[in-house]
Amino acid sequence: MSTHTVLVPTTRILSATSTTDILCWVNQSLDNGATELLLDLRNVMFMDSCGLGTLVVALTRVQAMGGTFALCSLGGQARMLLEETDTEQMFTIYSDRQMFEQRLAVA
């Protein structure tokens, strides 16, 4: 049985000043045995290249440990950045947290 954890950043901007919290959460979650990590971006309206780089680093770390890193509630410019950089296919993206939890219930 996999364990999961969810982080909902409270910041509206995902940039160098806010990405440290995400990487700390990823590391702590993996250390605690979580295998399904969901980053709920419902509050994030803007993401710069540093924020995008952090998502890629987080994805790589989780996958290296055999886990799954997913995003949900991605909107605004943050979604557009993933689409414009052709990185959205790297991530599992759910419309909302409920869709993620439904997938876990079926798995």
Order of alpha helices (4+ residues) and beta strands (2+ residues): beta-beta-alpha-beta-beta-alpha-beta-alpha-beta-alpha
